[in-house]
């Protein structure tokens, strides 16, 4: 179980995130069930490829399995959210995909 998926951290995230929906469609499944679902929908092979994502780049040496809500709120308050949203919107790309693929 990764640190962000402990009951304590799920609760902390739910407490801090007030304006966005949190979707956890696989919350009740174990690793093997999630892998099987990925195989069924065709995402498993790509999901196991090694890559540099934010989880790898920003993971501290020692993760916490019981986040401090006050620390989370302080960290979030220091973020330039408006600027980050503008940059994300400016960099967004639109891709149209029609299914089934040929």
MMTF fields as JSON, N, C-alpha, C and O atoms, coordinates in Angstrom:
{
  "mmtfVersion": "1.0.0",
  "mmtfProducer": "UNKNOWN",
  "numBonds": 407,
  "numAtoms": 408,
  "numGroups": 102,
  "numChains": 1,
  "numModels": 1,
  "chainsPerModel": [1],
  "groupsPerChain": [102],
  "chainIdList": ["A"],
  "bondAtomList": [4, 2, 8, 6, 12, 10, 16, 14, 20, 18, 24, 22, 28, 26, 32, 30, 36, 34, 40, 38, 44, 42, 48, 46, 52, 50, 56, 54, 60, 58, 64, 62, 68, 66, 72, 70, 76, 74, 80, 78, 84, 82, 88, 86, 92, 90, 96, 94, 100, 98, 104, 102, 108, 106, 112, 110, 116, 114, 120, 118, 124, 122, 128, 126, 132, 130, 136, 134, 140, 138, 144, 142, 148, 146, 152, 150, 156, 154, 160, 158, 164, 162, 168, 166, 172, 170, 176, 174, 180, 178, 184, 182, 188, 186, 192, 190, 196, 194, 200, 198, 204, 202, 208, 206, 212, 210, 216, 214, 220, 218, 224, 222, 228, 226, 232, 230, 236, 234, 240, 238, 244, 242, 248, 246, 252, 250, 256, 254, 260, 258, 264, 262, 268, 266, 272, 270, 276, 274, 280, 278, 284, 282, 288, 286, 292, 290, 296, 294, 300, 298, 304, 302, 308, 306, 312, 310, 316, 314, 320, 318, 324, 322, 328, 326, 332, 330, 336, 334, 340, 338, 344, 342, 348, 346, 352, 350, 356, 354, 360, 358, 364, 362, 368, 366, 372, 370, 376, 374, 380, 378, 384, 382, 388, 386, 392, 390, 396, 394, 400, 398, 404, 402],
  "bondOrderList": [1, 1, 1, 1, 1, 1, 1, 1, 1, 1, 1, 1, 1, 1, 1, 1, 1, 1, 1, 1, 1, 1, 1, 1, 1, 1, 1, 1, 1, 1, 1, 1, 1, 1, 1, 1, 1, 1, 1, 1, 1, 1, 1, 1, 1, 1, 1, 1, 1, 1, 1, 1, 1, 1, 1, 1, 1, 1, 1, 1, 1, 1, 1, 1, 1, 1, 1, 1, 1, 1, 1, 1, 1, 1, 1, 1, 1, 1, 1, 1, 1, 1, 1, 1, 1, 1, 1, 1, 1, 1, 1, 1, 1, 1, 1, 1, 1, 1, 1, 1, 1],
  "groupList": [{"groupName": "UNK", "atomNameList": ["N", "CA", "C", "O"], "elementList": ["N", "C", "C", "O"], "formalChargeList": [0, 0, 0, 0], "bondAtomList": [1, 0, 2, 1, 3, 2], "bondOrderList": [1, 1, 2], "singleLetterCode": "X", "chemCompType": "L-PEPTIDE LINKING"}],
  "groupTypeList": [0, 0, 0, 0, 0, 0, 0, 0, 0, 0, 0, 0, 0, 0, 0, 0, 0, 0, 0, 0, 0, 0, 0, 0, 0, 0, 0, 0, 0, 0, 0, 0, 0, 0, 0, 0, 0, 0, 0, 0, 0, 0, 0, 0, 0, 0, 0, 0, 0, 0, 0, 0, 0, 0, 0, 0, 0, 0, 0, 0, 0, 0, 0, 0, 0, 0, 0, 0, 0, 0, 0, 0, 0, 0, 0, 0, 0, 0, 0, 0, 0, 0, 0, 0, 0, 0, 0, 0, 0, 0, 0, 0, 0, 0, 0, 0, 0, 0, 0, 0, 0, 0],
  "groupIdList": [1, 2, 3, 4, 5, 6, 7, 8, 9, 10, 11, 12, 13, 14, 15, 16, 17, 18, 19, 20, 21, 22, 23, 24, 25, 26, 27, 28, 29, 30, 31, 32, 33, 34, 35, 36, 37, 38, 39, 40, 41, 42, 43, 44, 45, 46, 47, 48, 49, 50, 51, 52, 53, 54, 55, 56, 57, 58, 59, 60, 61, 62, 63, 64, 65, 66, 67, 68, 69, 70, 71, 72, 73, 74, 75, 76, 77, 78, 79, 80, 81, 82, 83, 84, 85, 86, 87, 88, 89, 90, 91, 92, 93, 94, 95, 96, 97, 98, 99, 100, 101, 102],
  "secStructList": [7, 7, 4, 4, 4, 1, 2, 2, 2, 2, 2, 2, 2, 2, 2, 2, 7, 7, 1, 1, 7, 7, 7, 7, 6, 6, 6, 6, 7, 7, 2, 2, 2, 2, 2, 2, 2, 2, 2, 2, 2, 6, 7, 2, 2, 2, 2, 6, 1, 7, 7, 7, 7, 2, 2, 2, 2, 1, 7, 7, 1, 1, 7, 7, 1, 1, 7, 7, 2, 2, 2, 2, 2, 2, 2, 2, 2, 6, 1, 7, 2, 2, 2, 2, 2, 2, 2, 2, 2, 2, 2, 7, 7, 7, 7, 7, 7, 7, 1, 1, 7, 7],
  "xCoordList": [0.848, 0.0, 0.889, 1.769, 0.66, 1.465, 0.945, -0.206, 1.814, 1.49, 0.207, -0.558, -0.036, -1.224, -2.514, -3.596, -2.426, -3.619, -3.942, -4.813, -3.26, -3.631, -4.928, -5.238, -5.675, -6.944, -6.712, -7.481, -5.662, -5.371, -5.118, -5.638, -4.323, -4.018, -5.211, -5.399, -6.009, -7.225, -8.143, -8.729, -8.265, -9.089, -8.502, -9.237, -7.179, -6.532, -6.767, -7.089, -6.608, -6.835, -8.286, -8.551, -9.224, -10.64, -10.972, -11.854, -10.282, -10.514, -9.998, -10.635, -8.858, -8.213, -8.824, -9.011, -9.131, -9.654, -11.143, -11.943, -11.498, -12.89, -13.615, -14.84, -12.884, -13.548, -13.524, -14.142, -12.837, -12.748, -13.311, -13.147, -13.97, -14.428, -13.234, -12.289, -13.282, -12.239, -12.858, -13.786, -12.333, -12.854, -11.921, -10.719, -12.475, -11.69, -12.42, -12.886, -12.513, -13.329, -12.792, -13.541, -11.527, -10.952, -10.634, -9.894, -11.18, -10.816, -11.035, -10.295, -12.017, -12.303, -11.623, -11.859, -10.774, -10.117, -8.685, -8.022, -8.218, -6.818, -5.979, -6.515, -4.671, -3.754, -4.054, -4.056, -4.304, -4.565, -5.851, -5.909, -6.869, -8.123, -7.928, -8.506, -7.114, -6.846, -6.039, -6.307, -5.06, -4.29, -5.19, -5.065, -6.087, -7.009, -7.909, -8.143, -8.411, -9.244, -8.448, -8.964, -7.192, -6.333, -6.124, -6.097, -5.977, -5.817, -7.1, -7.048, -8.235, -9.518, -9.782, -10.343, -9.386, -9.676, -8.497, -8.58, -7.388, -6.261, -5.287, -4.531, -5.29, -4.355, -3.202, -2.295, -3.228, -2.231, -0.81, 0.09, -0.601, 0.758, 1.4, 2.579, 0.641, 1.223, 1.399, 2.304, 0.539, 0.615, 1.819, 2.226, 2.396, 3.552, 4.88, 5.94, 4.83, 6.07, 6.742, 6.073, 8.064, 8.757, 8.766, 8.987, 8.53, 8.533, 8.793, 8.646, 9.178, 9.435, 8.186, 7.975, 7.377, 6.226, 6.419, 7.438, 5.448, 5.599, 5.725, 6.371, 5.123, 5.236, 6.69, 7.132, 7.421, 8.823, 9.693, 10.586, 9.427, 10.284, 10.166, 11.149, 8.972, 8.755, 8.536, 8.191, 8.727, 8.561, 9.732, 10.889, 9.436, 10.523, 11.146, 10.563, 12.334, 12.998, 12.167, 12.102, 11.536, 10.697, 9.285, 9.041, 8.371, 6.99, 6.261, 6.682, 5.169, 4.366, 3.095, 2.478, 2.718, 1.479, 0.359, -0.76, 0.652, -0.353, -0.111, 0.563, -0.663, -0.441, -1.016, -2.026, -0.357, -0.808, -1.65, -1.139, -2.935, -3.852, -3.411, -3.511, -2.932, -2.468, -1.298, -1.221, -0.402, 0.725, 0.242, 0.76, -0.754, -1.315, -1.943, -1.74, -2.701, -3.34, -2.295, -2.449, -1.238, -0.168, 0.517, 0.785, 0.795, 1.457, 0.574, 1.056, -0.711, -1.63, -1.773, -1.863, -1.794, -1.937, -0.76, -0.9, 0.403, 1.592, 1.676, 2.553, 0.774, 0.801, 0.167, -0.868, 0.78, 0.172, -0.874, -0.657, -2.006, -2.999, -3.513, -3.614, -3.84, -4.36, -3.369, -3.754, -2.103, -1.059, -0.935, -0.809, -0.969, -0.841, -2.004, -1.81, -3.211, -4.377, -4.237, -4.498, -3.827, -3.634, -2.62, -2.853, -1.494, -0.457, -0.966, -0.662, -1.731, -2.267, -3.257, -3.238, -4.115, -5.091, -4.371, -4.726, -3.368, -2.616, -1.884, -1.715, -1.456, -0.698, -1.582, -1.09, -2.872, -3.771, -3.842, -3.79, -3.958, -4.124, -5.413, -5.783, -6.082, -7.323, -7.043, -6.48, -7.435, -7.279, -8.631, -9.281, -9.041, -10.31, -10.01, -9.276, -10.572, -10.367, -11.734, -12.63, -11.882, -13.136, -12.968, -11.984, -13.918, -13.875, -14.997, -16.051, -14.869, -13.668, -12.587, -12.864, -11.358, -10.226, -10.181, -10.592, -9.672, -9.595, -8.638, -8.459],
  "yCoordList": [-1.174, 0.0, 1.23, 1.368, 2.12, 3.331, 4.313, 4.235, 5.245, 6.147, 6.933, 7.15, 7.362, 8.179, 7.38, 7.967, 6.066, 5.23, 4.674, 3.813, 5.146, 4.708, 5.402, 6.476, 4.809, 5.398, 6.811, 7.725, 6.986, 8.298, 9.338, 10.451, 8.99, 9.948, 10.183, 11.302, 9.168, 9.382, 10.369, 11.248, 10.225, 11.153, 12.56, 13.537, 12.668, 13.984, 14.67, 15.857, 13.935, 14.499, 14.943, 16.031, 14.123, 14.473, 15.7, 16.477, 15.882, 17.041, 18.321, 19.369, 18.245, 19.428, 19.823, 21.009, 18.847, 19.135, 19.416, 18.519, 20.684, 21.092, 21.407, 21.291, 21.806, 22.324, 21.383, 21.681, 20.27, 19.335, 17.977, 17.554, 17.303, 15.952, 15.003, 15.118, 14.097, 13.084, 11.773, 11.254, 11.254, 10.009, 8.869, 8.925, 7.854, 6.696, 5.423, 4.651, 5.212, 4.088, 2.711, 1.735, 2.61, 1.295, 1.123, 0.214, 1.979, 2.013, 0.67, 0.34, -0.087, -1.344, -2.556, -3.683, -2.331, -3.455, -3.622, -2.647, -4.853, -5.082, -4.991, -4.817, -5.111, -4.934, -5.901, -5.501, -7.155, -8.147, -7.828, -8.009, -7.361, -6.995, -5.785, -5.722, -4.837, -3.654, -4.046, -3.558, -4.918, -5.395, -6.112, -5.907, -6.944, -7.673, -6.702, -6.887, -5.678, -4.677, -3.977, -3.739, -3.643, -3.018, -3.9, -3.414, -5.189, -6.135, -6.207, -6.281, -6.185, -6.272, -5.047, -5.173, -3.862, -2.646, -2.199, -1.193, -2.958, -2.675, -1.615, -1.071, -1.309, -0.295, -0.874, -0.143, -2.166, -2.775, -2.626, -2.216, -2.957, -2.928, -1.552, -1.441, -0.519, 0.824, 1.247, 2.016, 0.745, 1.17, 0.585, 1.116, -0.498, -1.096, -0.637, -1.048, 0.215, 0.726, 1.687, 2.533, 1.562, 2.503, 3.891, 4.032, 4.894, 6.255, 7.226, 6.89, 8.424, 9.473, 10.335, 11.231, 10.081, 10.937, 11.665, 11.5, 12.454, 13.239, 12.352, 12.74, 11.18, 10.293, 9.911, 9.853, 9.652, 9.264, 10.48, 10.423, 11.576, 12.754, 13.461, 14.0, 13.458, 14.255, 13.425, 13.974, 12.14, 11.303, 11.523, 11.368, 11.882, 12.068, 10.722, 9.663, 10.79, 9.556, 8.79, 7.561, 9.542, 8.92, 9.474, 10.649, 8.639, 9.082, 8.993, 8.275, 9.727, 9.653, 8.888, 9.067, 8.053, 7.303, 7.92, 7.408, 9.021, 9.737, 11.234, 11.852, 11.804, 13.22, 14.117, 13.795, 15.249, 16.269, 17.27, 17.936, 17.378, 18.215, 19.674, 20.339, 20.19, 21.582, 21.803, 22.841, 20.842, 20.952, 20.934, 21.668, 20.09, 20.05, 21.387, 21.889, 21.963, 23.258, 24.352, 25.195, 24.347, 25.331, 25.177, 26.166, 23.943, 23.697, 24.156, 24.782, 23.849, 24.251, 25.768, 26.335, 26.425, 27.891, 28.59, 29.708, 27.942, 28.566, 28.401, 28.981, 27.617, 27.389, 28.555, 29.077, 28.965, 30.003, 29.363, 29.231, 28.971, 28.18, 28.897, 28.28, 30.187, 30.917, 30.872, 30.631, 31.102, 31.064, 29.658, 29.494, 28.657, 27.276, 26.895, 26.202, 27.353, 27.064, 27.757, 27.149, 29.026, 29.75, 29.038, 28.857, 28.633, 27.946, 26.613, 26.252, 25.897, 24.617, 24.826, 24.085, 25.822, 26.101, 26.55, 26.12, 27.407, 27.874, 26.734, 26.767, 25.74, 24.627, 23.455, 22.479, 23.554, 22.439, 22.19, 23.121, 20.94, 20.525, 19.74, 18.975, 19.942, 19.22, 18.083, 18.292, 16.895, 15.726, 15.045, 14.759, 14.792, 14.095, 12.668, 12.445, 11.726, 10.315, 9.695, 9.808, 9.051, 8.388, 6.885, 6.308, 6.264, 4.829, 4.168, 4.791, 3.004, 2.177, 2.645, 3.198, 2.411, 2.772, 1.818, 0.662, 2.311, 1.431, 0.269, -0.562],
  "zCoordList": [0.0, 0.0, 0.0, 0.849, -0.948, -0.986, 0.048, 0.478, 0.444, 1.549, 1.323, 2.262, 0.088, -0.155, -0.031, 0.004, 0.034, 0.067, 1.449, 1.574, 2.483, 3.823, 4.216, 3.7, 5.108, 5.554, 6.099, 5.803, 6.888, 7.469, 6.39, 6.472, 5.373, 4.32, 3.394, 2.917, 3.134, 2.345, 3.058, 2.425, 4.365, 5.155, 5.122, 4.978, 5.254, 5.225, 3.888, 3.848, 2.799, 1.467, 1.329, 0.818, 1.773, 1.684, 2.518, 2.151, 3.625, 4.485, 3.845, 3.951, 3.186, 2.61, 1.265, 0.993, 0.434, -0.909, -0.782, -0.516, -0.978, -0.778, -2.076, -2.136, -3.126, -4.314, -5.509, -6.532, -5.409, -6.52, -6.106, -4.962, -7.033, -6.688, -6.61, -7.391, -5.694, -5.578, -6.039, -5.419, -7.127, -7.68, -7.301, -7.557, -6.699, -6.286, -6.715, -5.877, -8.029, -8.509, -8.141, -8.175, -7.795, -7.488, -6.01, -5.635, -5.184, -3.768, -3.055, -2.129, -3.468, -2.782, -3.378, -2.942, -4.382, -5.056, -4.57, -4.219, -4.552, -4.224, -5.501, -6.596, -5.347, -6.475, -7.622, -8.786, -7.3, -8.349, -9.115, -10.332, -8.415, -9.079, -10.003, -11.088, -9.561, -10.376, -11.611, -12.709, -11.436, -12.586, -13.584, -14.791, -13.093, -13.972, -14.734, -15.928, -14.064, -14.742, -15.829, -16.921, -15.539, -16.542, -17.751, -18.882, -17.523, -18.637, -19.466, -20.694, -18.797, -19.502, -20.368, -21.456, -19.903, -20.682, -21.538, -22.243, -21.475, -22.365, -21.893, -22.698, -20.593, -20.085, -19.277, -18.879, -19.035, -18.158, -18.697, -17.964, -19.974, -20.527, -20.41, -20.073, -20.683, -20.591, -19.126, -18.802, -18.256, -16.854, -16.124, -15.091, -16.642, -15.967, -16.552, -16.082, -17.577, -18.155, -17.174, -16.582, -16.999, -16.109, -16.742, -17.944, -15.94, -16.45, -15.304, -14.129, -15.677, -14.696, -14.578, -15.394, -13.597, -13.368, -12.043, -11.372, -11.684, -10.465, -9.234, -8.26, -9.26, -8.106, -7.853, -6.706, -8.916, -8.787, -8.488, -7.643, -9.185, -9.062, -7.709, -7.201, -7.132, -5.923, -4.663, -3.616, -4.748, -3.567, -2.622, -3.013, -1.387, -0.424, -0.055, -0.288, 0.522, 0.946, 1.96, 1.94, 2.842, 3.866, 3.712, 3.984, 3.281, 3.113, 4.443, 5.35, 4.546, 5.758, 5.459, 4.409, 6.373, 6.214, 7.03, 7.037, 7.723, 8.51, 8.358, 9.182, 7.304, 6.993, 8.071, 8.698, 8.277, 9.21, 8.417, 7.517, 8.749, 7.973, 7.982, 6.951, 9.095, 9.153, 8.191, 7.533, 8.111, 7.18, 5.733, 4.892, 5.446, 4.092, 3.727, 2.621, 4.645, 4.385, 4.182, 3.298, 4.985, 4.821, 3.467, 2.784, 3.084, 1.805, 0.652, -0.293, 0.727, -0.342, -0.406, -1.495, 0.743, 0.778, 0.123, -0.372, 0.116, -0.461, -1.983, -2.623, -2.554, -3.996, -4.761, -4.345, -5.873, -6.723, -7.646, -8.85, -7.062, -7.783, -9.026, -10.086, -8.925, -10.086, -11.242, -12.387, -10.946, -11.976, -12.558, -13.771, -11.705, -12.167, -13.088, -14.087, -12.748, -13.581, -14.93, -15.968, -14.924, -16.192, -17.074, -18.27, -16.489, -17.257, -17.813, -18.949, -17.014, -17.472, -18.612, -19.595, -18.487, -19.54, -20.808, -21.906, -20.668, -21.836, -22.541, -23.76, -21.793, -22.369, -22.802, -23.37, -22.536, -22.848, -24.35, -25.155, -24.701, -26.097, -26.219, -25.329, -27.326, -27.572, -28.541, -29.615, -28.156, -29.021, -29.129, -28.124, -30.355, -30.56, -30.999, -31.962, -30.298, -30.597, -30.829, -29.993, -31.95, -32.278, -32.113, -32.576, -31.461, -31.248, -32.013, -32.142, -32.513, -32.415, -33.369, -34.433, -32.963, -33.81, -35.004, -34.895, -36.162, -37.337, -37.115, -38.005]
}
